[in-house]
Amino acid sequence: MTESCAAVYTELYKKSKDAERQNDYTNSHCTTFEMVRDVIKRVIPNDPINKKYALRGELANIFRIRKGRMRICWIASSRMSKVCILFISETLRKEGDANDPYVILQNMVESGTFDAIFSQFGMRMARLRSQDTSGKPH
């Protein structure tokens, strides 16, 4: 799990525990944390390279599962029997919006945030750079 995922997971855990301390087990924080924990502990490990979870295009080789408004993205290697959770997003999916989880993920991939992890998994992700009208990379 990447540091950013661990931070999100920890925050979800804390909110869930706070609700439990108030005996509010039906709180949305409890539900959300249980949902994310189930995906990370059970769903992904059982079938990490299922094609129904695969992203396409520039994010090919990354998998995702949608649970409500949450998006959990990971990479996996069947050869290495290894999975790494890259990204947990709570933002709403609105195509083209700067806060769209896939735009955020794409920006993280392009910026090189996951390069070391991709390298460990023997993966190469295309790194795109926006170009101005002169054709020079920014």
Phi and psi restraints in degrees (value plus and minus 20) as a CYANA .aco file:
   2 THR   PHI     -91.7   -51.7
   2 THR   PSI     144.8   184.8
   3 GLU   PHI     -80.7   -40.7
   3 GLU   PSI     -61.6   -21.6
   4 SER   PHI     -85.4   -45.4
   4 SER   PSI     -57.5   -17.5
   5 CYS   PHI     -85.7   -45.7
   5 CYS   PSI     -63.7   -23.7
   6 ALA   PHI     -80.6   -40.6
   6 ALA   PSI     -58.5   -18.5
   7 ALA   PHI     -85.1   -45.1
   7 ALA   PSI     -64.0   -24.0
   8 VAL   PHI     -84.1   -44.1
   8 VAL   PSI     -66.3   -26.3
   9 TYR   PHI     -79.8   -39.8
   9 TYR   PSI     -63.8   -23.8
  10 THR   PHI     -83.4   -43.4
  10 THR   PSI     -61.9   -21.9
  11 GLU   PHI     -85.0   -45.0
  11 GLU   PSI     -62.3   -22.3
  12 LEU   PHI     -81.6   -41.6
  12 LEU   PSI     -61.3   -21.3
  13 TYR   PHI     -82.1   -42.1
  13 TYR   PSI     -66.8   -26.8
  14 LYS   PHI     -81.4   -41.4
  14 LYS   PSI     -64.8   -24.8
  15 LYS   PHI     -82.9   -42.9
  15 LYS   PSI     -59.6   -19.6
  16 SER   PHI     -84.4   -44.4
  16 SER   PSI     -66.1   -26.1
  17 LYS   PHI     -84.6   -44.6
  17 LYS   PSI     -57.6   -17.6
  18 ASP   PHI     -80.7   -40.7
  18 ASP   PSI     -63.6   -23.6
  19 ALA   PHI     -84.6   -44.6
  19 ALA   PSI     -61.1   -21.1
  20 GLU   PHI     -83.6   -43.6
  20 GLU   PSI     -58.7   -18.7
  21 ARG   PHI     -82.4   -42.4
  21 ARG   PSI     -45.1    -5.1
  22 GLN   PHI    -114.1   -74.1
  22 GLN   PSI      -7.9    32.1
  23 ASN   PHI      38.1    78.1
  23 ASN   PSI      10.9    50.9
  24 ASP   PHI    -127.3   -87.3
  24 ASP   PSI      50.3    90.3
  25 TYR   PHI     -92.2   -52.2
  25 TYR   PSI     -32.6     7.4
  26 THR   PHI    -115.0   -75.0
  26 THR   PSI     -16.2    23.8
  27 ASN   PHI     -79.5   -39.5
  27 ASN   PSI     124.9   164.9
  28 SER   PHI     -81.4   -41.4
  28 SER   PSI     -47.6    -7.6
  29 HIS   PHI     -85.1   -45.1
  29 HIS   PSI     -58.6   -18.6
  30 CYS   PHI     -85.7   -45.7
  30 CYS   PSI     -65.7   -25.7
  31 THR   PHI     -81.5   -41.5
  31 THR   PSI     -66.2   -26.2
  32 THR   PHI     -82.7   -42.7
  32 THR   PSI     -66.7   -26.7
  33 PHE   PHI     -82.5   -42.5
  33 PHE   PSI     -64.6   -24.6
  34 GLU   PHI     -81.1   -41.1
  34 GLU   PSI     -59.5   -19.5
  35 MET   PHI     -83.4   -43.4
  35 MET   PSI     -67.8   -27.8
  36 VAL   PHI     -85.3   -45.3
  36 VAL   PSI     -64.5   -24.5
  37 ARG   PHI     -80.9   -40.9
  37 ARG   PSI     -61.4   -21.4
  38 ASP   PHI     -82.0   -42.0
  38 ASP   PSI     -62.9   -22.9
  39 VAL   PHI     -83.2   -43.2
  39 VAL   PSI     -65.0   -25.0
  40 ILE   PHI     -92.0   -52.0
  40 ILE   PSI     -58.8   -18.8
  41 LYS   PHI    -108.6   -68.6
  41 LYS   PSI     -49.0    -9.0
  42 ARG   PHI    -138.8   -98.8
  42 ARG   PSI     -73.8   -33.8
  43 VAL   PHI     -86.1   -46.1
  43 VAL   PSI     -74.4   -34.4
  44 ILE   PHI     -82.5   -42.5
  44 ILE   PSI     -69.4   -29.4
  45 PRO   PHI     -81.2   -41.2
  45 PRO   PSI     -49.7    -9.7
  46 ASN   PHI     -90.7   -50.7
  46 ASN   PSI     -50.4   -10.4
  47 ASP   PHI    -177.8  -137.8
  47 ASP   PSI      47.6    87.6
  48 PRO   PHI     -88.2   -48.2
  48 PRO   PSI     -43.0    -3.0
  49 ILE   PHI    -132.1   -92.1
  49 ILE   PSI       7.2    47.2
  50 ASN   PHI     -83.6   -43.6
  50 ASN   PSI     107.9   147.9
  51 LYS   PHI     -83.1   -43.1
  51 LYS   PSI     -42.2    -2.2
  52 LYS   PHI     -88.5   -48.5
  52 LYS   PSI     -37.0     3.0
  53 TYR   PHI    -117.4   -77.4
  53 TYR   PSI     -25.0    15.0
  54 ALA   PHI     -93.8   -53.8
  54 ALA   PSI     117.7   157.7
  55 LEU   PHI    -106.1   -66.1
  55 LEU   PSI     142.4   182.4
  56 ARG   PHI    -139.4   -99.4
  56 ARG   PSI     155.6   195.6
  57 GLY   PHI      48.8    88.8
  57 GLY   PSI    -155.6  -115.6
  58 GLU   PHI     -87.5   -47.5
  58 GLU   PSI     -37.6     2.4
  59 LEU   PHI    -122.6   -82.6
  59 LEU   PSI      -3.3    36.7
  60 ALA   PHI     -77.1   -37.1
  60 ALA   PSI     130.7   170.7
  61 ASN   PHI      62.0   102.0
  61 ASN   PSI     -20.2    19.8
  62 ILE   PHI    -133.2   -93.2
  62 ILE   PSI     121.2   161.2
  63 PHE   PHI    -132.0   -92.0
  63 PHE   PSI     136.0   176.0
  64 ARG   PHI    -168.8  -128.8
  64 ARG   PSI     131.9   171.9
  65 ILE   PHI    -150.1  -110.1
  65 ILE   PSI     122.0   162.0
  66 ARG   PHI    -128.5   -88.5
  66 ARG   PSI     106.7   146.7
  67 LYS   PHI    -149.7  -109.7
  67 LYS   PSI      83.1   123.1
  68 GLY   PHI      41.4    81.4
  68 GLY   PSI    -147.5  -107.5
  69 ARG   PHI    -107.2   -67.2
  69 ARG   PSI     -26.1    13.9
  70 MET   PHI    -100.8   -60.8
  70 MET   PSI     125.3   165.3
  71 ARG   PHI    -147.2  -107.2
  71 ARG   PSI     107.2   147.2
  72 ILE   PHI    -139.2   -99.2
  72 ILE   PSI     101.2   141.2
  73 CYS   PHI    -137.0   -97.0
  73 CYS   PSI     124.0   164.0
  74 TRP   PHI    -171.0  -131.0
  74 TRP   PSI     146.0   186.0
  75 ILE   PHI    -139.7   -99.7
  75 ILE   PSI     136.9   176.9
  76 ALA   PHI    -166.8  -126.8
  76 ALA   PSI     131.9   171.9
  77 SER   PHI    -149.8  -109.8
  77 SER   PSI      94.3   134.3
  78 SER   PHI     -90.2   -50.2
  78 SER   PSI     -52.2   -12.2
  79 ARG   PHI     -84.2   -44.2
  79 ARG   PSI     -60.0   -20.0
  80 MET   PHI    -114.3   -74.3
  80 MET   PSI     -26.8    13.2
  81 SER   PHI      31.0    71.0
  81 SER   PSI      32.2    72.2
  82 LYS   PHI    -157.9  -117.9
  82 LYS   PSI     123.9   163.9
  83 VAL   PHI    -152.1  -112.1
  83 VAL   PSI     123.3   163.3
  84 CYS   PHI    -152.7  -112.7
  84 CYS   PSI     101.8   141.8
  85 ILE   PHI     -97.6   -57.6
  85 ILE   PSI     100.1   140.1
  86 LEU   PHI    -111.2   -71.2
  86 LEU   PSI     -57.8   -17.8
  87 PHE   PHI    -174.9  -134.9
  87 PHE   PSI     111.3   151.3
  88 ILE   PHI    -143.8  -103.8
  88 ILE   PSI     100.9   140.9
  89 SER   PHI    -138.7   -98.7
  89 SER   PSI     118.0   158.0
  90 GLU   PHI    -126.5   -86.5
  90 GLU   PSI     -22.0    18.0
  91 THR   PHI     -95.8   -55.8
  91 THR   PSI     131.1   171.1
  92 LEU   PHI     -89.2   -49.2
  92 LEU   PSI     126.4   166.4
  93 ARG   PHI    -103.2   -63.2
  93 ARG   PSI      91.2   131.2
  94 LYS   PHI    -157.8  -117.8
  94 LYS   PSI      82.9   122.9
  95 GLU   PHI     -71.7   -31.7
  95 GLU   PSI     110.2   150.2
  96 GLY   PHI      68.1   108.1
  96 GLY   PSI     -36.2     3.8
  97 ASP   PHI     -92.7   -52.7
  97 ASP   PSI     127.0   167.0
  98 ALA   PHI     -82.8   -42.8
  98 ALA   PSI     -45.4    -5.4
  99 ASN   PHI    -115.3   -75.3
  99 ASN   PSI     -14.1    25.9
 100 ASP   PHI     -80.1   -40.1
 100 ASP   PSI     109.5   149.5
 101 PRO   PHI     -76.4   -36.4
 101 PRO   PSI     -52.8   -12.8
 102 TYR   PHI     -95.8   -55.8
 102 TYR   PSI     -49.5    -9.5
 103 VAL   PHI     -87.5   -47.5
 103 VAL   PSI     -63.7   -23.7
 104 ILE   PHI     -81.6   -41.6
 104 ILE   PSI     -66.7   -26.7
 105 LEU   PHI     -81.2   -41.2
 105 LEU   PSI     -65.6   -25.6
 106 GLN   PHI     -78.7   -38.7
 106 GLN   PSI     -63.2   -23.2
 107 ASN   PHI     -83.2   -43.2
 107 ASN   PSI     -58.5   -18.5
 108 MET   PHI     -86.5   -46.5
 108 MET   PSI     -60.9   -20.9
 109 VAL   PHI     -84.1   -44.1
 109 VAL   PSI     -67.6   -27.6
 110 GLU   PHI     -84.4   -44.4
 110 GLU   PSI     -52.5   -12.5
 111 SER   PHI     -98.4   -58.4
 111 SER   PSI     -29.2    10.8
 112 GLY   PHI      71.3   111.3
 112 GLY   PSI     -11.0    29.0
 113 THR   PHI     -74.3   -34.3
 113 THR   PSI     -57.4   -17.4
 114 PHE   PHI    -125.1   -85.1
 114 PHE   PSI     -10.5    29.5
 115 ASP   PHI     -74.4   -34.4
 115 ASP   PSI     -63.1   -23.1
 116 ALA   PHI     -84.7   -44.7
 116 ALA   PSI     -59.4   -19.4
 117 ILE   PHI     -88.6   -48.6
 117 ILE   PSI     -64.6   -24.6
 118 PHE   PHI     -79.1   -39.1
 118 PHE   PSI     -59.8   -19.8
 119 SER   PHI     -83.2   -43.2
 119 SER   PSI     -63.4   -23.4
 120 GLN   PHI     -79.5   -39.5
 120 GLN   PSI     -53.7   -13.7
 121 PHE   PHI    -109.6   -69.6
 121 PHE   PSI     -19.6    20.4
 122 GLY   PHI      49.6    89.6
 122 GLY   PSI      11.0    51.0
 123 MET   PHI    -129.9   -89.9
 123 MET   PSI     128.8   168.8
 124 ARG   PHI    -140.7  -100.7
 124 ARG   PSI     106.6   146.6
 125 MET   PHI    -130.1   -90.1
 125 MET   PSI     115.3   155.3
 126 ALA   PHI     -83.3   -43.3
 126 ALA   PSI     112.1   152.1
 127 ARG   PHI    -125.4   -85.4
 127 ARG   PSI      92.6   132.6
 128 LEU   PHI    -114.5   -74.5
 128 LEU   PSI     127.2   167.2
 129 ARG   PHI    -150.8  -110.8
 129 ARG   PSI     114.3   154.3
 130 SER   PHI     -88.5   -48.5
 130 SER   PSI     128.7   168.7
 131 GLN   PHI    -141.8  -101.8
 131 GLN   PSI     123.6   163.6
 132 ASP   PHI    -105.7   -65.7
 132 ASP   PSI    -194.3  -154.3
 133 THR   PHI     -86.5   -46.5
 133 THR   PSI     -39.8     0.2
 134 SER   PHI    -100.1   -60.1
 134 SER   PSI     -29.5    10.5
 135 GLY   PHI      67.1   107.1
 135 GLY   PSI     -19.2    20.8
 136 LYS   PHI    -109.0   -69.0
 136 LYS   PSI     118.0   158.0
 137 PRO   PHI     -83.6   -43.6
 137 PRO   PSI     128.6   168.6
